[in-house]
Amino acid sequence: MIRPALLAVIASFALTSCQQPAVAGEATFDAPAAQRIASEKPGLKTAVFVGGCFWGVEAVFSHMKGVTSAVSGYHGGSRANATYARVTRGNTGHAEAVRVTYDPSRVRYDQLLRVFFSVVADPTLKNRQGPDSGTQYRAALVPLNAE
């Protein structure tokens, strides 16, 4: 049995979290294979993906073979106002983002991009992904190196 205090915390979290996840039957898009295959040196690499509710983005990448971690955070805006309560209002300049650490010997950056564009984000939607809308849910790629 859930205690009333715990239930209140859960309800509070549910009311302030991202909207409901996509449901079965929603349209999907199969992104084309990359025209250029990533050629990365050995060792763990990092990529940052901005594409809607960060918990959904994190969930997708954390289940991929070769991804060693997927951590939610914010991109853009300033550190001073990077709190969940502020960012969810959509007026801080931040977007919900996920830092993905991966092993390129198991999954390449171009493969991560294909998953991003097939499953995570529709770049044709401005400030919106699935049921979530607002500037904090925009889609973007954050290049960290020349590759």
C-alpha positions as CSV (number, residue, x, y, z in Angstrom):
1,M,0.0,0.0,0.0
2,I,1.3,3.5,-0.9
3,R,1.4,6.0,1.9
4,P,-0.5,9.3,1.4
5,A,2.7,11.3,1.6
6,L,4.4,9.2,-1.0
7,L,1.3,9.4,-3.2
8,A,1.3,13.2,-3.0
9,V,5.0,13.2,-4.1
10,I,4.2,10.9,-7.0
11,A,1.2,13.0,-8.1
12,S,3.2,16.2,-7.8
13,F,5.9,14.7,-10.0
14,A,3.4,13.4,-12.6
15,L,1.9,16.8,-12.9
16,T,5.2,18.5,-13.5
17,S,6.8,15.9,-15.8
18,C,6.8,15.6,-19.6
19,Q,3.6,14.8,-21.3
20,Q,2.5,11.2,-21.9
21,P,4.8,9.1,-24.2
22,A,3.8,8.3,-27.7
23,V,1.3,5.5,-28.0
24,A,1.2,2.5,-30.4
25,G,-0.4,3.4,-33.7
26,E,1.3,6.8,-34.0
27,A,3.1,7.5,-37.2
28,T,6.7,6.5,-37.3
29,F,9.4,7.5,-39.8
30,D,12.2,5.3,-41.1
31,A,15.2,7.7,-41.6
32,P,17.4,6.8,-44.6
33,A,20.7,5.1,-44.0
34,A,23.6,7.6,-43.7
35,Q,25.4,8.5,-46.9
36,R,28.6,8.9,-44.9
37,I,29.6,6.2,-42.4
38,A,31.2,7.6,-39.2
39,S,34.9,6.8,-38.9
40,E,35.7,7.3,-35.3
41,K,38.8,6.5,-33.4
42,P,38.6,3.8,-30.6
43,G,37.5,4.8,-27.2
44,L,34.2,6.1,-25.7
45,K,32.6,9.1,-27.5
46,T,30.0,11.6,-26.5
47,A,27.1,12.9,-28.4
48,V,24.3,15.4,-27.4
49,F,20.8,15.0,-28.7
50,V,18.0,17.5,-28.2
51,G,14.6,16.0,-29.1
52,G,11.6,16.5,-26.8
53,C,11.1,15.2,-23.4
54,F,14.5,14.1,-22.2
55,W,13.3,11.1,-20.4
56,G,11.9,9.7,-23.6
57,V,15.1,10.4,-25.5
58,E,17.2,8.9,-22.6
59,A,15.0,5.8,-22.6
60,V,15.6,5.2,-26.4
61,F,19.3,5.6,-26.3
62,S,19.9,3.8,-23.0
63,H,18.5,0.6,-24.5
64,M,20.9,0.6,-27.5
65,K,23.8,-1.8,-27.6
66,G,27.1,0.1,-27.5
67,V,25.6,3.0,-25.5
68,T,27.2,3.1,-22.0
69,S,25.2,6.0,-20.6
70,A,22.4,8.4,-21.4
71,V,22.1,11.3,-19.1
72,S,19.3,14.0,-19.2
73,G,20.1,17.7,-18.9
74,Y,19.7,21.0,-20.6
75,H,21.2,22.7,-23.6
76,G,21.2,26.4,-24.2
77,G,20.1,29.1,-21.8
78,S,22.2,29.9,-18.8
79,R,23.3,27.8,-15.8
80,A,21.6,30.3,-13.4
81,N,18.1,29.2,-14.5
82,A,18.6,25.6,-15.5
83,T,16.2,24.0,-13.1
84,Y,13.4,21.6,-14.1
85,A,10.7,24.0,-12.7
86,R,12.0,26.9,-14.7
87,V,12.8,25.1,-18.0
88,T,9.4,23.5,-18.2
89,R,7.8,26.9,-18.4
90,G,9.6,27.3,-21.8
91,N,11.0,30.7,-21.3
92,T,14.7,30.1,-20.2
93,G,16.2,29.4,-23.7
94,H,17.0,25.8,-22.6
95,A,16.0,22.7,-24.4
96,E,15.7,19.2,-22.8
97,A,18.8,17.3,-24.0
98,V,20.5,14.0,-23.4
99,R,24.3,13.4,-23.3
100,V,25.0,9.9,-24.8
101,T,28.2,8.1,-24.2
102,Y,28.9,5.3,-26.6
103,D,31.5,2.9,-27.9
104,P,32.0,3.4,-31.6
105,S,33.3,-0.1,-32.0
106,R,29.7,-1.3,-31.2
107,V,27.5,1.6,-32.5
108,R,28.6,4.4,-34.7
109,Y,27.5,8.1,-34.6
110,D,25.7,7.7,-37.9
111,Q,23.7,4.9,-36.5
112,L,22.8,7.0,-33.4
113,L,21.6,9.7,-35.8
114,R,19.4,7.3,-37.7
115,V,17.7,6.2,-34.5
116,F,17.4,9.9,-33.5
117,F,15.6,10.8,-36.7
118,S,13.5,7.5,-36.9
119,V,12.4,7.2,-33.3
120,V,13.1,10.3,-31.2
121,A,12.7,13.5,-33.2
122,D,10.9,15.0,-36.2
123,P,13.0,18.0,-37.2
124,T,10.1,19.4,-39.3
125,L,8.1,20.2,-36.1
126,K,9.0,23.5,-34.6
127,N,9.2,23.5,-30.8
128,R,7.3,20.2,-30.6
129,Q,7.9,16.5,-30.3
130,G,4.9,14.1,-30.0
131,P,2.6,15.4,-27.3
132,D,5.1,17.9,-25.9
133,S,5.1,21.5,-27.1
134,G,7.2,24.5,-26.2
135,T,10.7,25.7,-27.0
136,Q,12.2,23.4,-24.4
137,Y,11.0,20.4,-26.6
138,R,12.7,21.6,-29.9
139,A,14.9,19.1,-31.8
140,A,18.6,19.8,-32.4
141,L,21.9,18.2,-32.8
142,V,24.9,19.5,-30.8
143,P,28.1,18.9,-32.6
144,L,31.0,18.2,-30.3
145,N,33.7,17.5,-32.9
146,A,34.4,17.5,-36.6
147,E,33.0,13.9,-37.2
